Amino acid sequence: MTTYLINHLRIPGDVPNDEALTYLERVEDTVAPYGGKWLAQGPPNVVVEGAWPGAVVLMEFPSREAALQWYKSSAYQAILPLRTRNSISDIVLIDEFPEGFTVRGIATDLRERMQER
């Protein structure tokens, strides 16, 4: 099942320093062996509601296991400090929806659970 990585990224001063640029130059090579790819990256074009300081990174991996293997890999761990020392990130993994998923179905399930209490 496809897994998506979402990173809410903030760079102090909005300008990456040399270490951060080195991270960007090296990160793609760490992702490729795990089937990861970038789907979107950069500041939002339009903030429809609320505030969104910084940028967003959206990546796709073939599975949650592949995403975690990449993140824990020695190649990525070697460059991770280049990002963490020079930016603030909130990173989450989220799996694609199962076949037949509906938002209405979530509401129905929640109502049923609430009635069971």
Rosetta blueprint (number, residue, H / E / L):
1 M L
2 T L
3 T E
4 Y E
5 L E
6 I E
7 N E
8 H E
9 L E
10 R E
11 I L
12 P H
13 G H
14 D H
15 V L
16 P L
17 N L
18 D H
19 E H
20 A H
21 L H
22 T H
23 Y H
24 L H
25 E H
26 R H
27 V H
28 E H
29 D H
30 T H
31 V H
32 A H
33 P H
34 Y H
35 G L
36 G L
37 K E
38 W E
39 L E
40 A E
41 Q E
42 G E
43 P L
44 P L
45 N L
46 V L
47 V L
48 V L
49 E L
50 G L
51 A L
52 W L
53 P L
54 G L
55 A E
56 V E
57 V E
58 L E
59 M E
60 E E
61 F E
62 P L
63 S L
64 R H
65 E H
66 A H
67 A H
68 L H
69 Q H
70 W H
71 Y H
72 K H
73 S L
74 S H
75 A H
76 Y H
77 Q H
78 A H
79 I H
80 L H
81 P H
82 L H
83 R H
84 T H
85 R L
86 N L
87 S L
88 I E
89 S E
90 D E
91 I E
92 V E
93 L E
94 I E
95 D E
96 E L
97 F L
98 P L
99 E L
100 G L
101 F L
102 T L
103 V H
104 R H
105 G H
106 I H
107 A H
108 T H
109 D H
110 L H
111 R H
112 E H
113 R H
114 M H
115 Q H
116 E H
117 R L
